[in-house]
Amino acid sequence: MLAKIKQLGPGLLFAGAAIGVSHLVQSTRAGADFGLGLLWALLLVNLFKYPFFQFGPRYAAATGETLLEGYNRLGKGVLITFFILNLATIFTIQAAVTIVTAGLANSLFGDISFLNFGFSNLSSVELWTIILLVVCLLILFFGRYKALDKLIKIIILILSLSTLFAVIFAYKAFNSPIALKQVLPENGTELAFLIAFMGWMPAPLDISVWHSIWAIEKRKSEKEFNPKTALFDFNFGFAGAIILGIAFLCLGYFVMFNSGETFSNQAGVFSNQLINIYTNSLGNWSYAIIGIAAFTAMFSTTITTLDASPRAMTKSLELLTNKAISQGYVIWILILAIGTIVIFLAFASEMGILIQIATVLSFITAPFYAIINFKLITSKHTPKAWRPNLILRLLSWLGIAFLLGFSFWYLSIL
């Protein structure tokens, strides 16, 4: 078991990418607005998304290829569709997660507007955005996958411990009986939140592509990273993401339910509200625990997203053009960082809208990834020994029906 834990890598990167806006923002809001009433949605969407996330590392470890190469084997049209969808969402997703991270940095580490670098109109949160992106870029440029693999283990450990401690103390301070009654949102606003909540819970399905890329990178440094190891690694990270999703839901319920608090759409204000609500309820001593849990959750998402999207875009273009792209990773990561800053400066005051757009886009594109991942893993391109069994196939069909049904339902009520 200890040897398996040492081999963990891509699964923790998956958890790091997943545990971000979906947990800190959406799960906390779900708990604050609905109590534990949306626990059914959290568990159901994780269950039905599970196969399609798992197919990423399963395919990569079994074939030595990323899902992108598999998509290319299914036809250029599939890969082109992925490229277009990814291009349409990467900037919005990166901006959404970075905005929240910058807001938390501003709340925890202070106002740095005096460091305006000659740009007097930049706010402290905007400056934190630039600094965080530069720090992430330096880590990824010089350390590449190995540095990210080592760093994420530390981040996930700190995140898990601080979050679980926060839940324990919040529960002890909770004076009302725990209500487990499940609810179904009724009006348009509540239904829109439900779709957004499930859209990034535990993560967008395109992260399965990222996971397959990280799995291939892991194989380069860990020769014994075989399909069995890859599945253990994935299941470990996936279980962690679910547990922490429930933890943040409980935090929102224990601390904010029926409090009358409404969250601001501005990143800096939202971050201050979030931390202050917890400290006002639990005491000032909890500031450090809540702050560390929140910041590590968002920083892990920021850096893993910044690493994975450029890898996916570079690999897609290489497969579509049949040419190796020199420094493609560096080019795309710089494009993504610059695009993120541009979007951030334009939408910094509308964080809520930006997150809503990103999460809804992720949910309505989820059926595409579910269908092609299932088609690939059950095709001749996957060795028979590693194709899903009957139970996993049935769960996949149910998952596809679930994702299609909710997407069509949401589009019909717009």
C-alpha positions in Angstrom: 0.0 0.0 0.0 2.8 2.4 0.9 4.4 1.8 -2.5 1.1 2.6 -4.2 0.8 5.8 -2.3 4.3 6.9 -3.4 3.3 6.3 -7.0 0.3 8.6 -6.7 0.5 11.5 -9.1 -2.1 12.1 -11.9 -5.0 11.2 -9.6 -3.9 13.9 -7.1 -3.5 16.4 -10.0 -7.1 15.5 -11.0 -8.2 16.2 -7.4 -6.2 19.5 -7.4 -7.9 20.6 -10.6 -11.3 19.5 -9.4 -11.2 20.9 -5.9 -11.7 24.6 -6.7 -14.6 26.7 -7.8 -16.9 23.6 -7.7 -16.1 23.0 -4.0 -15.2 26.4 -2.5 -17.7 28.5 -4.3 -20.5 26.2 -5.6 -20.6 23.6 -2.8 -20.4 26.3 -0.1 -23.2 28.3 -1.8 -25.3 25.1 -2.1 -24.9 24.5 1.6 -25.7 28.1 2.4 -28.8 28.3 0.3 -30.2 24.7 0.5 -28.6 23.2 3.6 -27.9 19.5 2.8 -30.8 19.5 0.3 -28.6 19.2 -2.7 -26.5 16.4 -1.4 -28.4 14.1 -3.8 -27.2 16.2 -6.8 -23.6 16.1 -5.6 -23.6 12.3 -5.2 -25.6 11.6 -8.3 -23.4 13.7 -10.6 -20.2 12.2 -9.2 -21.6 8.7 -9.7 -22.7 9.4 -13.3 -19.5 11.2 -14.3 -17.2 8.6 -12.7 -16.8 6.3 -15.7 -16.0 9.0 -18.1 -13.3 10.5 -15.9 -11.9 7.0 -15.2 -11.6 6.2 -19.0 -8.9 8.9 -19.3 -6.2 7.2 -17.2 -7.5 3.7 -18.1 -7.0 4.4 -21.8 -3.6 6.1 -21.3 -2.2 3.4 -19.1 -3.5 0.6 -21.3 -2.3 2.0 -24.7 0.5 4.5 -23.9 -1.5 7.2 -25.7 -3.5 10.2 -24.5 -7.2 10.5 -25.1 -6.4 13.0 -27.8 -4.6 10.4 -29.8 -7.6 8.2 -29.2 -10.0 10.9 -30.4 -7.9 11.2 -33.6 -8.2 7.5 -34.2 -12.0 7.9 -34.0 -11.8 10.5 -36.7 -10.4 14.0 -37.3 -13.9 15.4 -36.8 -13.9 14.3 -33.2 -10.5 15.9 -32.5 -11.5 19.1 -34.3 -14.7 19.3 -32.2 -12.6 18.9 -29.0 -10.2 21.6 -30.2 -13.0 24.1 -30.9 -14.8 23.4 -27.6 -11.5 23.6 -25.6 -10.6 26.9 -27.3 -14.0 28.3 -26.5 -13.7 27.5 -22.8 -10.1 27.5 -21.6 -9.8 31.3 -21.2 -13.1 31.6 -19.3 -12.3 28.7 -17.0 -8.8 29.9 -16.3 -10.1 33.4 -15.6 -12.8 32.1 -13.3 -10.5 30.1 -11.1 -7.8 32.7 -11.1 -10.2 35.5 -10.1 -11.2 33.6 -7.0 -7.6 32.7 -6.1 -6.5 36.3 -6.4 -9.4 37.5 -4.3 -8.4 35.0 -1.6 -4.7 36.1 -1.8 -5.8 39.7 -1.4 -7.9 38.8 1.7 -5.2 36.6 3.3 -2.0 38.4 2.4 -3.1 42.0 2.2 -3.6 44.9 -0.2 -0.7 45.3 -2.6 -2.1 48.1 -4.7 1.0 50.1 -3.9 2.9 47.7 -6.1 1.3 49.2 -9.2 4.4 48.7 -11.5 3.6 52.1 -13.1 -0.1 51.2 -13.7 -1.9 53.3 -11.2 -5.3 52.0 -12.2 -4.6 48.4 -11.3 -6.4 47.2 -8.1 -4.8 44.9 -5.5 -6.8 41.9 -6.8 -5.7 42.6 -10.3 -2.1 42.8 -9.2 -2.5 39.5 -7.3 -3.8 37.9 -10.4 -0.7 38.9 -12.3 1.6 37.8 -9.5 -0.1 34.4 -9.1 0.0 33.7 -12.8 3.7 34.6 -12.9 4.5 32.3 -9.9 2.6 29.5 -11.6 4.4 30.1 -14.9 7.8 30.0 -13.2 7.0 26.7 -11.4 5.8 25.1 -14.7 8.5 26.6 -16.9 11.4 25.4 -14.7 9.9 22.4 -13.0 7.5 21.1 -15.6 5.6 17.9 -14.7 8.0 16.7 -12.0 7.7 19.9 -10.0 3.9 19.9 -10.3 3.7 16.3 -9.3 5.7 17.0 -6.1 3.9 20.3 -5.3 0.4 18.9 -5.6 1.0 16.2 -3.0 1.9 18.9 -0.4 -1.0 21.1 -1.5 -3.6 18.3 -1.3 -2.4 17.2 2.1 -2.6 20.7 3.5 -6.0 21.3 1.8 -7.5 18.0 3.1 -6.4 18.5 6.7 -7.4 22.1 7.0 -10.8 21.5 5.4 -11.6 18.5 7.6 -10.5 20.4 10.7 -12.8 23.3 9.7 -15.8 20.9 9.2 -15.2 19.3 12.6 -15.1 22.7 14.4 -18.1 24.1 12.4 -20.1 21.0 13.4 -19.3 21.4 17.0 -20.5 25.1 16.9 -23.7 24.1 15.0 -26.6 24.1 17.5 -29.5 23.0 15.4 -30.6 19.4 14.5 -29.1 18.3 11.2 -31.8 18.2 8.4 -31.1 15.7 5.7 -34.3 16.4 3.7 -33.5 16.6 0.0 -34.9 19.3 -2.2 -35.4 20.0 -6.0 -34.9 23.6 -7.0 -38.1 25.1 -8.3 -37.7 28.5 -10.0 -35.4 29.5 -12.9 -32.7 31.0 -10.7 -32.5 27.9 -8.5 -32.5 25.6 -11.5 -29.7 27.6 -13.1 -27.7 27.2 -10.0 -28.3 23.5 -9.9 -27.0 23.1 -13.4 -23.9 25.3 -12.6 -23.4 23.3 -9.4 -23.4 20.0 -11.3 -21.4 21.4 -14.2 -18.2 21.6 -12.3 -18.9 18.9 -9.7 -16.4 17.4 -9.2 -15.0 18.9 -12.4 -15.7 19.5 -16.1 -15.5 16.2 -18.1 -12.7 17.5 -20.3 -10.4 17.0 -17.3 -10.4 13.4 -18.4 -8.2 14.5 -21.3 -5.9 16.3 -19.0 -5.7 13.2 -16.8 -4.7 11.1 -19.7 -1.9 13.5 -20.5 -0.6 13.6 -16.9 -0.7 9.7 -16.9 1.6 9.6 -19.9 3.9 12.1 -18.2 3.9 9.9 -15.1 4.8 6.8 -17.1 8.0 8.6 -18.3 9.3 8.9 -14.8 7.6 5.9 -13.2 8.0 2.7 -15.2 5.7 0.7 -13.0 2.8 3.1 -13.6 0.6 0.4 -15.2 -3.2 0.3 -15.8 -3.9 -1.2 -12.3 -1.7 1.5 -10.7 -3.4 4.2 -12.8 -6.9 3.1 -11.7 -5.9 3.0 -8.0 -4.3 6.5 -8.5 -7.5 7.8 -10.1 -9.9 6.3 -7.6 -7.8 7.8 -4.7 -8.0 11.3 -6.2 -11.7 10.9 -7.2 -12.7 9.8 -3.7 -10.8 12.7 -2.2 -12.6 15.1 -4.5 -16.0 13.7 -3.4 -15.2 13.8 0.3 -14.0 17.4 0.1 -17.1 18.3 -2.0 -19.3 17.1 0.8 -17.0 18.8 3.4 -17.5 22.2 1.7 -21.2 21.6 1.4 -21.4 20.9 5.1 -19.3 24.0 5.9 -21.8 26.2 4.0 -24.7 24.5 5.8 -23.2 24.6 9.3 -22.0 28.2 9.1 -24.2 30.1 6.6 -27.6 28.3 6.2 -30.4 30.8 7.0 -27.9 33.5 7.8 -29.3 35.9 5.3 -25.9 36.4 3.7 -25.7 37.1 0.0 -22.4 36.8 -1.8 -20.9 39.5 -3.9 -19.9 39.0 -7.5 -16.6 40.9 -7.0 -13.7 38.6 -6.2 -12.1 40.6 -3.4 -15.4 41.3 -1.7 -16.5 37.6 -2.0 -13.3 36.3 -0.5 -13.6 38.7 2.5 -17.2 37.7 3.0 -16.4 34.0 2.9 -13.6 34.2 5.4 -15.3 36.7 7.7 -18.5 34.6 7.8 -16.5 31.6 9.0 -14.5 33.5 11.5 -17.5 35.4 12.9 -19.3 32.1 13.4 -16.4 29.9 14.6 -14.1 32.6 16.1 -11.0 34.5 15.0 -8.9 31.4 15.8 -10.4 29.7 12.7 -9.1 32.4 10.3 -5.9 30.6 9.5 -7.6 27.2 9.0 -10.3 28.5 6.7 -7.9 30.8 4.8 -5.4 27.9 4.2 -8.2 25.6 3.1 -9.7 28.1 0.7 -6.5 29.3 -0.8 -4.9 25.9 -1.3 -8.1 24.7 -3.0 -8.0 27.5 -5.5 -4.3 27.6 -6.0 -4.2 23.9 -6.8 -6.9 24.5 -9.5 -5.2 27.5 -10.9 -1.8 25.8 -11.4 -3.1 22.5 -12.7 -5.5 24.2 -15.1 -2.7 26.4 -16.4 -0.5 23.4 -17.0 -3.1 21.1 -18.6 -4.9 23.3 -21.1 -1.6 24.2 -23.0 -0.6 20.6 -23.1 -4.0 19.6 -24.6 -4.0 22.4 -27.1 -0.4 21.7 -28.2 -1.1 17.9 -28.6 -4.3 18.6 -30.5 -2.6 20.8 -33.0 0.3 18.4 -33.5 -2.2 15.6 -34.2 -4.3 17.7 -36.6 -1.3 19.1 -38.5 0.9 15.9 -38.2 3.7 18.2 -37.2 5.7 18.6 -34.0 5.3 22.1 -32.6 8.5 23.3 -31.1 7.9 25.0 -27.8 4.2 24.6 -28.3 3.6 24.2 -24.5 5.4 27.4 -23.8 3.6 29.3 -26.5 0.1 28.1 -25.4 0.8 28.7 -21.7 1.7 32.3 -22.5 -1.3 32.8 -24.7 -3.5 31.4 -21.9 -1.9 33.6 -19.2 -2.3 36.7 -21.3 -5.9 35.9 -22.3 -6.7 35.2 -18.7 -5.5 38.7 -17.7 -7.4 40.3 -20.5 -10.7 38.6 -19.5 -10.0 39.3 -15.8 -9.6 43.0 -16.4 -12.8 43.1 -18.3 -14.9 40.9 -15.9 -13.3 41.4 -12.5 -16.4 43.0 -11.1 -18.6 40.2 -12.4 -17.0 37.1 -11.0 -20.4 35.4 -10.4 -21.4 35.8 -14.0 -18.1 34.6 -15.3 -18.2 31.5 -13.0 -21.9 30.9 -14.1 -20.9 31.0 -17.8 -18.0 28.7 -17.3 -19.8 26.1 -15.3 -22.9 26.0 -17.5 -20.7 25.7 -20.6 -19.0 22.8 -18.9 -22.3 21.0 -18.2 -23.8 21.3 -21.6 -20.7 20.1 -23.3 -20.3 17.2 -20.9 -22.4 14.7 -23.0 -19.9 15.1 -25.9 -17.0 14.0 -23.7 -19.0 11.3 -22.1 -20.1 9.8 -25.5 -16.6 9.9 -27.2 -14.8 8.6 -24.1 -17.2 5.7 -23.9 -17.0 5.0 -27.6 -13.2 5.0 -27.5 -12.8 2.8 -24.4 -15.1 0.2 -25.9 -13.6 0.3 -29.3 -10.9 -1.8 -31.0 -8.4 0.9 -30.1 -8.4 -0.2 -26.4 -7.0 -3.6 -25.5 -9.8 -6.1 -24.6 -8.4 -6.7 -21.1 -8.9 -3.0 -20.2 -12.3 -2.4 -21.8 -15.0 -1.7 -19.1 -17.0 -4.6 -17.6 -20.7 -4.9 -17.8 -21.4 -2.9 -14.7 -19.2 0.0 -15.8 -20.9 -0.1 -19.3 -24.4 0.1 -17.7 -23.3 3.0 -15.5 -21.9 4.7 -18.6 -25.2 4.4 -20.4 -27.0 5.8 -17.4 -24.5 8.6 -17.1 -24.9 9.6 -20.8 -28.7 9.6 -20.4 -28.4 11.6 -17.2 -26.1 14.2 -18.7 -28.1 14.5 -22.0 -31.4 14.7 -20.0 -30.3 17.5 -17.7 -28.7 19.4 -20.6 -31.8 19.3 -22.7 -33.9 20.2 -19.7 -31.8 23.2 -18.9 -31.8 24.4 -22.5 -35.6 24.0 -22.7 -36.1 26.3 -19.7 -33.8 29.1 -20.9 
